[in-house]
Amino acid sequence: MPSGKAMKPEKNQLPKIEAEDFYFNEQGLMVFTEKYHLKRGYCCGSGCKHCPYPKERENP
């Protein structure tokens, strides 16, 4: 029975990564662009630099 909540896509359903979806920073780490995050369709909660999704408020 569906719960009515939106579910994240399964990891094997992630979009194909293309050249414009990321860059390498000065430390050599891969950084995903806003375009890739929008293509993925959800926030992973890792605090990504270019995440276009609203930040969750922390409890005081």
MOPAC internal coordinates of N, CA, C and O (Angstrom, degrees):
PM7 1SCF
backbone

  N    0.0000 0     0.00 0     0.00 0    0    0    0
  C    1.4532 1     0.00 0     0.00 0    1    0    0
  C    1.5246 1   108.52 1     0.00 0    2    1    0
  O    1.2310 1   118.75 1   -53.57 1    3    2    1
  N    1.3404 1   119.99 1   126.43 1    3    2    1
  C    1.4501 1   122.50 1  -179.39 1    5    3    2
  C    1.5227 1   111.44 1   -65.39 1    6    5    3
  O    1.2310 1   120.58 1   -39.54 1    7    6    5
  N    1.3353 1   116.49 1   140.46 1    7    6    5
  C    1.4580 1   120.91 1  -178.02 1    9    7    6
  C    1.5239 1   112.21 1   -88.59 1   10    9    7
  O    1.2310 1   119.43 1   167.55 1   11   10    9
  N    1.3308 1   118.69 1   -12.45 1   11   10    9
  C    1.4481 1   122.20 1  -178.98 1   13   11   10
  C    1.5180 1   113.47 1    89.16 1   14   13   11
  O    1.2310 1   120.27 1   173.12 1   15   14   13
  N    1.3316 1   117.10 1    -6.88 1   15   14   13
  C    1.4609 1   120.63 1   178.72 1   17   15   14
  C    1.5188 1   110.12 1   -87.50 1   18   17   15
  O    1.2310 1   120.91 1   -36.23 1   19   18   17
  N    1.3374 1   115.86 1   143.77 1   19   18   17
  C    1.4684 1   120.12 1   175.27 1   21   19   18
  C    1.5220 1   108.22 1   -73.07 1   22   21   19
  O    1.2310 1   120.87 1   -46.24 1   23   22   21
  N    1.3047 1   115.93 1   133.76 1   23   22   21
  C    1.4544 1   120.27 1  -179.40 1   25   23   22
  C    1.5124 1   109.65 1  -105.76 1   26   25   23
  O    1.2310 1   120.85 1   -32.20 1   27   26   25
  N    1.3451 1   115.98 1   147.80 1   27   26   25
  C    1.4529 1   120.90 1   174.55 1   29   27   26
  C    1.5152 1   108.55 1   -69.36 1   30   29   27
  O    1.2310 1   120.35 1   -33.28 1   31   30   29
  N    1.3319 1   116.94 1   146.72 1   31   30   29
  C    1.4641 1   118.79 1   174.77 1   33   31   30
  C    1.5273 1   109.84 1   -62.90 1   34   33   31
  O    1.2310 1   120.38 1   -29.47 1   35   34   33
  N    1.2978 1   116.87 1   150.53 1   35   34   33
  C    1.4571 1   120.89 1   175.83 1   37   35   34
  C    1.5267 1   108.64 1   -63.01 1   38   37   35
  O    1.2310 1   120.37 1   -28.85 1   39   38   37
  N    1.3442 1   116.89 1   151.15 1   39   38   37
  C    1.4643 1   120.22 1  -177.90 1   41   39   38
  C    1.5170 1   112.32 1   -57.57 1   42   41   39
  O    1.2310 1   119.58 1   147.23 1   43   42   41
  N    1.3228 1   118.40 1   -32.77 1   43   42   41
  C    1.4578 1   119.87 1  -179.44 1   45   43   42
  C    1.5257 1   111.76 1   -75.39 1   46   45   43
  O    1.2310 1   119.78 1   179.33 1   47   46   45
  N    1.3252 1   118.03 1    -0.67 1   47   46   45
  C    1.4611 1   122.21 1   178.96 1   49   47   46
  C    1.5295 1   111.98 1  -106.28 1   50   49   47
  O    1.2310 1   119.78 1  -165.94 1   51   50   49
  N    1.3285 1   118.03 1    14.06 1   51   50   49
  C    1.4601 1   120.46 1   179.34 1   53   51   50
  C    1.5209 1   109.96 1   -66.06 1   54   53   51
  O    1.2310 1   120.59 1   -31.49 1   55   54   53
  N    1.3411 1   116.47 1   148.51 1   55   54   53
  C    1.4679 1   118.80 1  -179.61 1   57   55   54
  C    1.5230 1   111.77 1   -67.79 1   58   57   55
  O    1.2310 1   121.27 1   -25.69 1   59   58   57
  N    1.3118 1   115.18 1   154.31 1   59   58   57
  C    1.4540 1   121.40 1   177.19 1   61   59   58
  C    1.5287 1   108.76 1   -63.81 1   62   61   59
  O    1.2310 1   120.30 1   -45.44 1   63   62   61
  N    1.3281 1   117.03 1   134.56 1   63   62   61
  C    1.4575 1   121.99 1  -179.99 1   65   63   62
  C    1.5290 1   109.06 1   -85.45 1   66   65   63
  O    1.2310 1   121.44 1   -54.10 1   67   66   65
  N    1.3290 1   114.85 1   125.90 1   67   66   65
  C    1.4576 1   121.36 1   179.60 1   69   67   66
  C    1.5323 1   109.37 1  -114.22 1   70   69   67
  O    1.2310 1   119.77 1   -10.31 1   71   70   69
  N    1.3094 1   118.04 1   169.69 1   71   70   69
  C    1.4667 1   123.35 1  -174.75 1   73   71   70
  C    1.5298 1   112.97 1   -56.17 1   74   73   71
  O    1.2310 1   119.38 1   143.06 1   75   74   73
  N    1.3262 1   118.80 1   -36.94 1   75   74   73
  C    1.4592 1   120.96 1  -177.95 1   77   75   74
  C    1.5316 1   113.09 1   -81.13 1   78   77   75
  O    1.2310 1   119.96 1   179.25 1   79   78   77
  N    1.3187 1   117.69 1    -0.75 1   79   78   77
  C    1.4653 1   122.02 1  -177.68 1   81   79   78
  C    1.5224 1   113.85 1   -87.93 1   82   81   79
  O    1.2310 1   119.50 1   170.89 1   83   82   81
  N    1.3151 1   118.56 1    -9.11 1   83   82   81
  C    1.4619 1   120.71 1  -176.79 1   85   83   82
  C    1.5247 1   110.70 1  -158.75 1   86   85   83
  O    1.2310 1   121.73 1   -11.92 1   87   86   85
  N    1.3260 1   114.29 1   168.08 1   87   86   85
  C    1.4687 1   121.84 1   170.40 1   89   87   86
  C    1.5186 1   106.78 1  -148.56 1   90   89   87
  O    1.2310 1   120.64 1   -12.17 1   91   90   89
  N    1.3123 1   116.38 1   167.83 1   91   90   89
  C    1.4608 1   121.35 1   177.17 1   93   91   90
  C    1.5236 1   108.10 1  -103.88 1   94   93   91
  O    1.2310 1   120.62 1   -50.10 1   95   94   93
  N    1.3355 1   116.41 1   129.90 1   95   94   93
  C    1.4614 1   120.00 1  -179.77 1   97   95   94
  C    1.5246 1   110.72 1   -80.98 1   98   97   95
  O    1.2310 1   120.53 1     3.15 1   99   98   97
  N    1.3263 1   116.60 1  -176.85 1   99   98   97
  C    1.4692 1   121.60 1  -176.95 1  101   99   98
  C    1.5223 1   112.68 1   -61.94 1  102  101   99
  O    1.2310 1   120.18 1   154.61 1  103  102  101
  N    1.3277 1   117.26 1   -25.39 1  103  102  101
  C    1.4629 1   121.64 1   178.79 1  105  103  102
  C    1.5225 1   112.24 1   -87.33 1  106  105  103
  O    1.2310 1   120.41 1   178.52 1  107  106  105
  N    1.3364 1   116.82 1    -1.48 1  107  106  105
  C    1.4549 1   121.31 1   179.54 1  109  107  106
  C    1.5138 1   114.47 1    85.69 1  110  109  107
  O    1.2310 1   120.53 1  -169.02 1  111  110  109
  N    1.3415 1   116.60 1    10.98 1  111  110  109
  C    1.4631 1   120.36 1   179.47 1  113  111  110
  C    1.5248 1   110.69 1   -88.85 1  114  113  111
  O    1.2310 1   120.67 1   -35.06 1  115  114  113
  N    1.3352 1   116.32 1   144.94 1  115  114  113
  C    1.4616 1   121.16 1   177.96 1  117  115  114
  C    1.5276 1   108.77 1   -77.33 1  118  117  115
  O    1.2310 1   120.85 1   -50.50 1  119  118  117
  N    1.3331 1   115.99 1   129.50 1  119  118  117
  C    1.4536 1   122.37 1   179.41 1  121  119  118
  C    1.5249 1   107.67 1  -120.09 1  122  121  119
  O    1.2310 1   120.53 1   -57.30 1  123  122  121
  N    1.3292 1   116.60 1   122.70 1  123  122  121
  C    1.4578 1   120.67 1   179.37 1  125  123  122
  C    1.5208 1   110.47 1   -78.48 1  126  125  123
  O    1.2310 1   120.64 1   -37.90 1  127  126  125
  N    1.3340 1   116.38 1   142.10 1  127  126  125
  C    1.4643 1   122.48 1   179.16 1  129  127  126
  C    1.5218 1   109.96 1   -84.32 1  130  129  127
  O    1.2310 1   121.15 1   -12.88 1  131  130  129
  N    1.3276 1   115.41 1   167.12 1  131  130  129
  C    1.4594 1   120.79 1   176.51 1  133  131  130
  C    1.5346 1   110.04 1   -58.63 1  134  133  131
  O    1.2310 1   120.82 1   142.44 1  135  134  133
  N    1.3247 1   116.03 1   -37.56 1  135  134  133
  C    1.4664 1   120.56 1   179.94 1  137  135  134
  C    1.5314 1   111.26 1   -57.18 1  138  137  135
  O    1.2310 1   120.57 1   135.89 1  139  138  137
  N    1.3373 1   116.51 1   -44.11 1  139  138  137
  C    1.4650 1   119.16 1   179.23 1  141  139  138
  C    1.5238 1   111.06 1   -65.83 1  142  141  139
  O    1.2310 1   120.16 1   136.77 1  143  142  141
  N    1.3399 1   117.29 1   -43.23 1  143  142  141
  C    1.4730 1   119.79 1  -179.73 1  145  143  142
  C    1.5307 1   110.68 1   -59.41 1  146  145  143
  O    1.2310 1   120.56 1   138.19 1  147  146  145
  N    1.3215 1   116.53 1   -41.81 1  147  146  145
  C    1.4666 1   119.78 1   178.39 1  149  147  146
  C    1.5292 1   110.96 1   -66.01 1  150  149  147
  O    1.2310 1   120.54 1   142.05 1  151  150  149
  N    1.3219 1   116.58 1   -37.95 1  151  150  149
  C    1.4613 1   120.94 1   178.35 1  153  151  150
  C    1.5355 1   110.36 1   -65.27 1  154  153  151
  O    1.2310 1   120.40 1   142.23 1  155  154  153
  N    1.3484 1   116.85 1   -37.77 1  155  154  153
  C    1.4609 1   121.71 1   179.06 1  157  155  154
  C    1.5240 1   110.06 1   -66.62 1  158  157  155
  O    1.2310 1   120.14 1   140.78 1  159  158  157
  N    1.3417 1   117.34 1   -39.22 1  159  158  157
  C    1.4479 1   120.76 1   171.84 1  161  159  158
  C    1.5178 1   117.73 1    94.43 1  162  161  159
  O    1.2310 1   119.11 1  -175.57 1  163  162  161
  N    1.3187 1   119.31 1     4.43 1  163  162  161
  C    1.4578 1   120.63 1   177.80 1  165  163  162
  C    1.5251 1   109.73 1  -161.16 1  166  165  163
  O    1.2310 1   121.21 1   -17.57 1  167  166  165
  N    1.3307 1   115.29 1   162.43 1  167  166  165
  C    1.4607 1   121.14 1   176.08 1  169  167  166
  C    1.5219 1   108.67 1   -89.44 1  170  169  167
  O    1.2310 1   120.87 1   -47.82 1  171  170  169
  N    1.3262 1   115.94 1   132.18 1  171  170  169
  C    1.4608 1   120.54 1   179.79 1  173  171  170
  C    1.5232 1   112.29 1   -85.52 1  174  173  171
  O    1.2310 1   120.33 1   169.05 1  175  174  173
  N    1.3421 1   116.97 1   -10.95 1  175  174  173
  C    1.4553 1   120.99 1   177.87 1  177  175  174
  C    1.5204 1   114.52 1    82.64 1  178  177  175
  O    1.2310 1   119.79 1  -167.66 1  179  178  177
  N    1.3269 1   118.02 1    12.34 1  179  178  177
  C    1.4614 1   121.51 1  -177.90 1  181  179  178
  C    1.5279 1   113.99 1   -91.61 1  182  181  179
  O    1.2310 1   120.17 1  -179.39 1  183  182  181
  N    1.3183 1   117.28 1     0.61 1  183  182  181
  C    1.4646 1   120.21 1   179.62 1  185  183  182
  C    1.5168 1   113.28 1    73.83 1  186  185  183
  O    1.2310 1   120.13 1  -143.16 1  187  186  185
  N    1.2994 1   117.36 1    36.84 1  187  186  185
  C    1.4638 1   122.17 1  -177.84 1  189  187  186
  C    1.5286 1   111.25 1   -59.55 1  190  189  187
  O    1.2310 1   120.72 1   -37.07 1  191  190  189
  N    1.3213 1   116.22 1   142.93 1  191  190  189
  C    1.4657 1   123.67 1  -175.94 1  193  191  190
  C    1.5276 1   112.91 1   -56.43 1  194  193  191
  O    1.2310 1   119.53 1   137.74 1  195  194  193
  N    1.3215 1   118.50 1   -42.26 1  195  194  193
  C    1.4595 1   122.10 1  -174.40 1  197  195  194
  C    1.5284 1   113.28 1  -108.00 1  198  197  195
  O    1.2310 1   120.13 1  -156.29 1  199  198  197
  N    1.3296 1   117.35 1    23.71 1  199  198  197
  C    1.4679 1   120.46 1  -178.72 1  201  199  198
  C    1.5284 1   110.35 1   -64.59 1  202  201  199
  O    1.2310 1   119.95 1   -55.32 1  203  202  201
  N    1.3408 1   117.69 1   124.68 1  203  202  201
  C    1.4588 1   121.18 1  -178.79 1  205  203  202
  C    1.5281 1   113.23 1   -88.19 1  206  205  203
  O    1.2310 1   120.09 1   177.84 1  207  206  205
  N    1.3163 1   117.43 1    -2.16 1  207  206  205
  C    1.4579 1   121.02 1  -175.65 1  209  207  206
  C    1.5215 1   110.54 1   -88.72 1  210  209  207
  O    1.2310 1   120.11 1   -32.37 1  211  210  209
  N    1.3530 1   117.40 1   147.63 1  211  210  209
  C    1.4669 1   120.90 1  -178.78 1  213  211  210
  C    1.5357 1   111.19 1   -57.45 1  214  213  211
  O    1.2310 1   121.47 1   -35.85 1  215  214  213
  N    1.3155 1   114.80 1   144.15 1  215  214  213
  C    1.4594 1   120.40 1   178.31 1  217  215  214
  C    1.5266 1   109.31 1   -78.43 1  218  217  215
  O    1.2310 1   120.91 1   -38.16 1  219  218  217
  N    1.3278 1   115.86 1   141.84 1  219  218  217
  C    1.4642 1   121.16 1   175.62 1  221  219  218
  C    1.5334 1   107.35 1   -76.33 1  222  221  219
  O    1.2310 1   120.07 1   -40.63 1  223  222  221
  N    1.3217 1   117.48 1   139.37 1  223  222  221
  C    1.4595 1   120.26 1   176.58 1  225  223  222
  C    1.5124 1   109.42 1   -77.61 1  226  225  223
  O    1.2310 1   121.23 1   -41.92 1  227  226  225
  N    1.3410 1   115.25 1   138.08 1  227  226  225
  C    1.4536 1   120.01 1   177.14 1  229  227  226
  C    1.5246 1   108.67 1   -82.54 1  230  229  227
  O    1.2310 1   120.30 1   -32.49 1  231  230  229
  N    1.3200 1   117.04 1   147.51 1  231  230  229
  C    1.4619 1   121.17 1   176.36 1  233  231  230
  C    1.5226 1   109.48 1   -74.87 1  234  233  231
  O    1.2310 1   119.61 1   -46.89 1  235  234  233
  N    1.3446 1   118.34 1   133.11 1  235  234  233
  C    1.4722 1   121.13 1  -178.68 1  237  235  234
  C    1.5192 1   112.08 1   -67.38 1  238  237  235
  O    1.2310 1   120.10 1   180.00 1  239  238  237

